[in-house]
């Protein structure tokens, strides 16, 4: 489950810096990613389900707890260049930081093989899901960077700044919709996906014996 921080609106809420500098537009999106973990206990499958529902991170987008979360923060800087009586985009630096929060089961090494297999399958799917949220965000960070640098000069910097805000808003809105769409698809397919993944792991375990 993606958690989109309000900080991601930085490009629209004042992080864009206005300066009249004669510098070329050379930039690319800068992305960073970190991980953090929360610990759950329990000794049965029912325990794990309860622990995840009680200890999982609360996302701002839903207000509910989830087995994992990805906090997404867009930001950056943009300068404007006045030349020949017109104002254009100078340098662009779009930044993205994603923080992935994942569960750790404290009793993983003290459980039976069957429950360990279930947990490993679930934990791997949670991680894959959150990594995909981060990947979606990276794609939109690159898209925003490219669209901002492609803007043509305008009659004045006020008009140019308005265009930057509009493009930024369009990209952020598309990003939000894409993230929500991904969550809906994943939620709808969860049972079938877990059944398939567990079956594959059981077959792999049987084949390794």
C-alpha positions in Angstrom: 0.0 0.0 0.0 1.4 3.3 -1.1 1.6 6.2 1.3 1.9 9.5 -0.5 3.2 12.3 1.7 2.0 15.8 1.3 5.7 16.7 0.9 5.3 15.3 -2.6 3.6 18.6 -3.5 6.9 20.4 -2.9 7.2 21.4 -6.6 3.8 23.1 -6.3 4.0 24.5 -2.9 7.2 26.6 -2.9 10.1 24.4 -3.5 10.5 25.8 -7.0 13.1 28.5 -6.8 12.9 31.5 -9.1 16.1 33.0 -10.3 17.1 34.7 -13.5 20.3 32.9 -14.4 21.8 32.3 -17.8 22.6 28.6 -17.3 21.7 25.7 -19.6 19.0 23.3 -18.7 20.9 20.1 -17.7 19.1 17.9 -15.2 17.7 14.5 -14.5 15.5 13.1 -11.8 17.4 12.0 -8.6 15.8 9.1 -6.8 16.7 7.6 -3.4 15.2 4.6 -1.6 15.5 3.4 2.0 14.0 0.6 4.0 12.7 0.4 7.6 11.0 -2.5 9.4 8.4 -3.2 12.1 8.4 -6.3 14.2 5.5 -8.7 14.6 5.1 -11.7 16.9 2.8 -14.7 17.0 3.2 -18.5 16.5 0.3 -19.3 14.2 -1.1 -18.1 10.9 -4.0 -16.5 12.8 -1.4 -14.7 15.0 0.4 -13.4 12.0 -2.8 -12.0 10.5 -3.8 -10.3 13.7 -0.3 -8.9 14.3 -0.1 -7.4 10.8 -3.6 -5.9 11.2 -2.6 -4.4 14.6 1.0 -3.4 14.0 1.2 -2.6 10.3 1.7 1.0 9.2 -1.3 3.3 8.9 -1.3 5.0 5.5 -2.6 8.5 5.1 -4.4 7.6 1.9 -6.7 5.1 3.5 -6.5 5.7 7.3 -6.1 1.9 7.8 -3.2 -0.4 8.7 -1.5 -2.4 6.0 1.1 -5.1 6.0 3.6 -2.8 4.3 3.8 0.8 3.1 5.8 3.0 0.8 6.2 6.7 1.7 6.7 8.8 -1.4 8.1 12.3 -1.4 8.6 14.4 -4.5 10.6 17.6 -4.3 13.2 19.6 -6.2 14.3 22.9 -7.6 13.7 24.8 -10.8 15.3 28.0 -12.1 14.1 30.4 -14.8 16.2 32.2 -17.4 15.3 35.5 -19.0 16.7 35.9 -22.5 15.8 38.0 -25.5 12.8 39.4 -23.6 11.3 35.9 -22.9 11.4 33.7 -19.8 12.2 30.0 -20.0 13.2 27.1 -17.8 16.8 27.1 -16.8 17.9 24.2 -14.6 15.6 21.5 -13.3 16.2 19.1 -10.4 13.4 16.8 -9.6 14.0 14.7 -6.5 12.2 11.6 -5.2 12.7 9.8 -2.0 10.9 6.5 -1.3 10.8 4.8 2.1 9.6 1.2 2.2 8.3 -0.1 5.4 8.2 -3.9 5.7 7.3 -6.5 8.4 9.8 -8.8 10.2 8.5 -11.8 12.1 10.4 -12.4 15.3 9.5 -16.1 15.5 10.5 -17.0 11.9 13.4 -19.2 13.0 11.3 -21.0 15.7 8.4 -22.1 13.6 7.5 -25.2 11.7 8.4 -25.6 8.0 4.8 -25.2 6.7 4.2 -21.9 8.5 7.7 -20.7 7.6 6.8 -21.3 3.9 3.6 -19.4 4.2 5.3 -16.5 5.9 8.2 -16.4 3.4 5.7 -16.4 0.5 3.6 -13.6 2.1 6.7 -11.5 3.1 8.1 -11.7 -0.4 4.8 -10.6 -2.0 4.6 -7.7 0.4 8.1 -6.6 -0.6 7.4 -7.0 -4.3 4.2 -4.9 -3.9 5.9 -2.0 -2.2 8.9 -2.1 -4.6 6.4 -1.7 -7.4 5.0 1.4 -5.8 8.5 2.9 -5.6 9.1 1.9 -9.3 5.9 3.7 -10.4 7.0 6.8 -8.5 10.4 6.7 -10.2 8.7 6.6 -13.6 6.7 9.7 -12.8 9.7 11.5 -11.4 11.5 11.0 -14.7 8.4 12.0 -16.6 8.1 15.2 -14.6 11.7 16.1 -15.2 11.4 15.6 -18.9 8.2 17.6 -19.3 9.5 20.5 -17.3 12.7 20.7 -19.3 10.7 20.5 -22.6 8.6 23.6 -21.8 9.1 26.5 -24.2 9.9 30.0 -23.1 7.0 32.4 -22.5 6.5 36.1 -22.6 7.3 36.5 -18.9 8.3 34.4 -15.9 4.9 34.7 -14.2 3.4 32.8 -17.2 6.3 30.4 -17.2 5.8 29.7 -13.5 2.1 29.0 -14.1 2.9 26.5 -16.8 5.4 24.7 -14.5 2.8 24.5 -11.8 0.2 23.1 -14.3 2.5 20.5 -15.7 3.6 19.4 -12.2 0.0 19.1 -11.1 -0.9 17.0 -14.1 2.0 14.6 -13.5 1.2 14.3 -9.8 -2.5 13.6 -10.5 -1.5 10.9 -13.0 0.9 9.4 -10.5 -1.8 9.3 -7.8 -4.3 7.6 -10.1 -1.7 5.1 -11.3 -0.8 4.2 -7.7 -4.5 3.7 -6.7 -5.1 1.6 -9.8 -2.2 -0.6 -8.9 -3.5 -1.1 -5.4 -7.0 -2.0 -6.7 -5.6 -4.6 -9.1 -3.4 -6.1 -6.5 -6.1 -6.3 -3.9 -8.5 -8.0 -6.3 -6.0 -10.6 -7.3 -4.5 -11.3 -3.8 -6.2 -14.6 -3.1 -5.4 -16.1 -6.5 -1.9 -14.7 -6.4 -1.1 -16.2 -3.0 -2.5 -19.5 -3.9 -0.3 -19.6 -7.0 2.8 -18.5 -5.2 2.3 -21.0 -2.3 1.8 -23.8 -4.9 5.0 -22.9 -6.6 7.0 -22.8 -3.4 5.6 -26.2 -2.3 6.6 -27.7 -5.6 10.0 -26.2 -5.4 10.4 -27.5 -1.8 9.3 -31.0 -2.9 11.7 -30.9 -5.9 14.6 -30.0 -3.7 14.2 -33.1 -1.5 
